[in-house]
Every structure is written in structure tokens, then in C-alpha cells.
């Protein structure tokens, strides 16, 4: 459903209803992109892996399936032909979209999970489904997570691809994918593969290119065979994932794939060859970009602690991009990693102080990668970016949902949510669905639905479970 929200009516956007969120994970209650069906139902998954369906008009909870498996996220759902697909830590499942009844569920992973840095993280991804095939991936695990394809009607595994080239030699938790893969019209699949949990003091035997970490890979959709890879950063030890969902767009009549990540760069790649068309640095960088390459060359000379690393491990382009009308839009987080003492150089993820987080909203030209404009944000923009006609929407960590003009990045509208948030949003018709998903002291997480010209209603209570 196309969006009706634009600069002419956005000031009439107001909260229509809210519903409490009960699931919890290490990073709040909700971090997924909601799904909105053509018949007016919102399908959402919280960070406890629970799945809910809501009537968008009334706010009534139509059904809920409780899994109660906390996840690091972002997780989320996919939809095709009346079936909703998702993951828990170790399972994949298919639910009837009308009733919530399980069509099938399958346990896929058989290892121990943990959410600390360097542990096996299981499934944390929002899957993709197309033409009866379900695509997803493990997040980081010892030896490297796998990209996977399943028959959407049965859950039968069709193929698996190891996202590291030596999965049985180096057992560091590595690779996998955090965000939804891209499936093109030929059925081939593009994954942005995450980093390895190495530290600056990683042992010599692990210091190599570490394929295919921090890489965009194109896989044959029928077999999972690697067609090409583009590695944005070899030997990464600053937790600078290339992890965003790839976007396929057209520039001057030619196809281009756009991606980016926590390393603070946006990339345009030729989808036929994997060759770089352009790359552009966004956000604040403080001179550490080439550290991992210099380590391979034996020329790395880190300063004595204390020092900061920008982008930090939760910085750069942390959440998904948008491409529209020849432009690329990114929400950038400027939050330093803190190396306070020599022992911190043994950590795979630098410490941060989230209170210090700031950000930028950036527009780049799709053809050249040149930055058209960038506007500063006084808190972290963690809600990805969503385009609606002449507006860009995102959510901010301090609990605001904001609309910016596509022309110059000026703020057009904002509204305070009931709690802090790191949640994306979805728009259909006159309706915007998001969540106050990262509560601070005294706040309660909630699903929040806005409509143009809404009068706030109280939804019916969910049935007792």
C-alpha cells in the first residue's frame, strides 16, 4: 500500500492507539521493522521473539504467539501468500496470517547461545521470502555464521553458505548476517556479512583477510554458490560490520547495489561483477580507518590509551538505508568507542557511553556518492530511515519520531513517544507504525500507531493467555 503522508498533512499525524510490549531482549523490547498488510493488519515481533497481529483501525490484538526467547535483535517477520515467517534463537517458523496457528516450526541450530561479545548469537535476523523460498542467516558464531535458504512451504533446507572461508580453523565468533538479504529478479541473493569478534591484540595466526567478513556477497539463488564478493574491510578488529540490508536501485539506467555499515561508509557496487562503483565516508572518523590493513602490513602504531575510536562499535550507519529517486539516505551515529587502558585492546568490542551519542541524517547522490546534505541530530538516530513522498522519517534514541524534508534535511515534524526507542517504522496509507522499544527508568515499552487526523482510542484488551 502506498503512503499518503507528506509535508502537506504530516502536522496532522497523531497517535491513534498504543499497545504494551511484553518481550525483552538485551537491547530493549522492540527493534524490528513492522509489516503492514494490504487488508490493514500490522504484524510485529518483539525482542522476546513473540509475534503479534493487530487490527490497524481498532488496535485490537488479533492473535499472539509466545516464544519468550530473548534475542539481541533486530529480528522481525516476512510475509508471503497468507503466511508469516520468522525466527527464534534456534528455530524458524511459519504462521497462518489470519489465525496465528503454526503452519510449521523447525529447530535448525544446536549450539549454546549467549549475548556477550564473542559468543554464538543464533538467529537474530528479519528473514526475506520470495517465490516460495525463505532466506535468512545465523549471526556471529564460532567459525562463522551461515547464510541459509529453506522451502517456505515445508521448512526443508535448500542450501547453506559458510560466511567465513575457514570455518573449522579459526573458531572466533564471526560472520553471519544481521539484516534482511536482497533477492533480485533472477533469484540471486545478496548478503551483507558481519564482522568477526577480534580485538586489536588478536593473535598473529588470525590476522588475515578473514573472508568473507565485512563483505557483500552474491550467492546463486538455486545452489547458494558464491558468485562474487566485495570485502569492504579486511581483518576488522573495531567491530565495524558491513551489515546493512543491500538495496538494489537504478542509476542512469544501470543496476547498482547499495549497502553500508558501522565502519561509517556507504558503498555502491556493480551487481554483475561485484566491483566498487563508489564509496563515501559519512559521520565522524578520527583516523583509525586503516588500522586493520596496517596490522596486516606490520605498520600499525596505535596510540597509548586512553584514546577514542570513531566510528565506534555502535556507530557509523547502524541501521538500514533508503534509496529514492536517485538519492541514498542514511542515519549515522557518532558515538565513540572508548579505549581507556591497555587491557581494553584485548576487547573485541570497545566500551561506549550511550549518553554521548549524537548523529547525522545524510543524503548522497546515487550516481556519484557525493554528499548532497547532512544535518546534525542531538541524539542517536537508531530507527533506520523510511521515505514517504517528500519526507524522510526516523526515530531517535531519546524517544522521538521525526520527519525531515528530502530537499534539504530540515525538520518538518516530530512527536514524542511514550519511551525511548531504537525501533524502525513502517508506513502505509495514512498510518505509521513504530514502537517505543527502548524504555528508560519509569517508562514502559509500547507499540505506537499514528494516523493522519487521528482521535486517540483505547484498544480492546487482549484475550487472557
Secondary structure, DSSP 8 states (H G I E B T S, - for coil): --B---TTTGGGEEEEEEEE----BTTBS--S--EE-TTSEEEEE-TT--EEEEETTT--EEEEE------SS----EEETTEEEEE-SSEEEEEETTT--EEEEEE---S----STTS---B----EEETTEEEEEB-SEET-BEEEEEETTT--EEEEEESSTTTTT--SEEB--SS--EE-TTS-EEEEE--B---TT--GGG-S--TTTTEEEEE-TTT--EEEEEESSTT--S-----S--EEEEETTEEEEEEE-TTSEEEEE-TTT--EEEEEE-S---S-TTHHHHHHHT------SSEEESS-TT-BS-S--EEETTEEEEEEEE--EEE-SGGGGG-SS-B--GGG-EEEEEEEETTT--EEEEEEESS-B-S--EEETTEEEEEETTTEEEEEETTT--EEEEEE-SS------EEEBTEEEEEE-S--TT---EEEEEEET------------
